[in-house]
């Protein structure tokens, strides 16, 4: 279970993981999710990283400039994660999601 301290740590990780582009480059749903989630981008996605609350990369997926990617999150523990998407132009965008 997440605590307020975990959320503060996640916010600090969020700020330091990558250069974050201010506008949202992708959408994801559902959020919270339990088994899978979809990532939708107007530009092609080339890489997806899922980062846990301690800053470890728990998923690192190369994709071929897809605009829609279904991510299987079944094996992840219930927690808060960051999803960082790199597009085909090497721009990064990061969002939080909750694994139920």
Number of C-alpha atoms within 10 A of each C-alpha: 8 10 8 8 9 15 13 12 14 21 14 13 17 22 11 11 13 12 12 16 11 9 7 12 19 22 13 20 13 15 14 16 17 17 14 16 20 16 19 18 19 12 17 20 27 19 19 22 18 23 22 19 20 11 17 11 14 11 14 13 11 11 16 11 17 17 16 17 17 12 16 12 17 14 9 16 14 15 15 19 24 22 21 22 24 23 24 16 11 11 15 21 20 24 17 18 19 15 20 16
